[in-house]
Amino acid sequence: MSSFDRRTILLMPLALAACGFEPVYAPGGSGSALNGKVEVSAPNTVESFLLVQNLERQLGRSATSGNEYKLDVGVSTVTRRASITTANETNRYTIDGNASYTLKSNATGHVIASGNVTDFVGYSAAGSTVSTLADERDAIERLMVILSDQIVNRLYATPDLST
């Protein structure tokens, strides 16, 4: 017999409302509190450019004046050999990525949210030099999408934004 009870599904919205759950994109939610109001720090590497590009895509590109928030981001990557043949040739690489972020209020200068996010991606090096370079570039782009998604998710979960 299953322990599933249909009443659980019916009562779930009440339980979520009681604990302070609020949809991100609801009026007054953290999604609308950040949309178009965050100035992301200028990139200085290819990786940081891709990260900033993805952050601006998700948070909305801010106007040059009147921003409520400043998001400082930094990113670092490390490439490692993941699969090595008996002839000491590398067939696969992994790229470990680490992004740090700090969201500050422009009005008060107080730090609202900060932290680090990490993840990794892999790519094949078994093809030609051109395909390996294309695979590496694609892997870096995928990694920056993953890291920016994690940053935005954490920012949306920040309780001080919806007030």
N, C-alpha and C positions, 0 to 999 in steps of 0.2 A: 504494500500500500504506500501511496505517496503521502508525504507530510505537507504537501502544498495545499494551501487554503486560499480560496478566491477572495476571502475577506481581507487577506494581507494586501493584495493589490489595491483594493478599494480604500483601505485605510492609509496606504503609503503617502499620498499627498498631504493628509492631515499631519502625519508624523513629521514630514519634511518642513511643513509650514511652522510647526511648533518649535523646531530647532533653529529657526532663523534662516532656512534655505531660501535663496532668492535667485531666480534665473539671471544669468550674466547679462543677457541682452534685454531684460525687462526695463521699462522706464525707471531711471534712477539706479540701475544696476551698474556694476563695475565696468561692464563693456561700454556702456554709453558714457560713463565718467571719463574713460580714457580715449575714446574715439576722436581722433584729430586734435588732441590736446597735449600730446607728448612729443617733445623735441628729443630725438635720439642723437647721441654723440656722433661726431664725424668719424668716418672710417679711415684707417691708415694702412690697412693691408687688404689683400684680395678677400681673405676669409672674413674680416670685419665688414667689408663692403657688402658681401653676400648676406651676412647676419643682419646688418642695418636695413638692407633692402627688404628682407623678409619681415622684419619687425614693423617697418613702415607700411608694408602691405597689409598686415594684420591690424595694426593700431590706427591706421589712417595717417597719411602724411600731414604733418602739422604746418600751420602757417608760420611765417617768420616772426610774427609778433603775437603776443597775447597767449602764449603757451602756459598752461597751468603746471606742467610737470616737465622735468628734465630726466632723461634716462641715459645714464652712462653705462656703456657696455665695453667689455674687453674679451677677446677670444684668443685662445692658443690651441695649437694642434700638434700632435706627435704622430709620425708615421712609423709603423713597426712591421717587420716581416712576420707574416703569419704562417706561411706554408713554404717549406724549403725542401727541394728534392735532394736525393743522395749526391747529385753532382753539384750541390751548393747553389742551385739556381732558385730564385724566389718566384713562386707561382701566385702568391696572394699576399696582399698587404691589408693592414687595418689602420685606420686613422682615428686616434683618440682625440676628442674635442672637449674643451672646457671653456665655458663662458661665464663671466662674472657680470653682475648687473647691480645698479643702484638707482632707484627711482626717488627723486627729490621733488618737493614742492617748490615752485619758483617764488611763491608768495612768502613762505616762512623759511625756506632753506632746510627744513627738516627732512630726514630720510624716512620715506614711507615704506619702502620695501627694498631688500637687498638679498643677494645670495649667489650661489654658484649652481650651474647645471652642467652635467657631463653626459656624454654618450659616445658611441663609436659606430663606424661603418667600415665595410670591407670592399675591396675591389680586386679583380683578377689582373694578373700580370703575365698571363700565359700567352697572350697574343703578340702582335707586332709592337714596336715602340710607339707608333701613332695611336693604336688602340689602347695601349696601357696608359698613355698620357690622357686620352679622352676619358677613360674609366676613372682615373685619379681626379680629374676635374669634376666629373659627375658625382663622385663620392663626396668631394668637398661641398658641393652644392647641396647634396642630400643631408649632410651633417649639419650644415647651417640652417636648413629648414627644420630639422629635428630640434636643434638648440633654441631657435627662435620660438618654436611652438611651446617648448617647456617654459621659457621665460614668460611668454604671454599667459600661459595657463596659471603660473604662479602669481602674476600681476593681477589677473582676474579674481584670484582667490584672496586677494588682500582685503581685509575687512574695512579699512579706513577709506576706501575709495567711494563706496556707495553712499556715504553720508554727505 
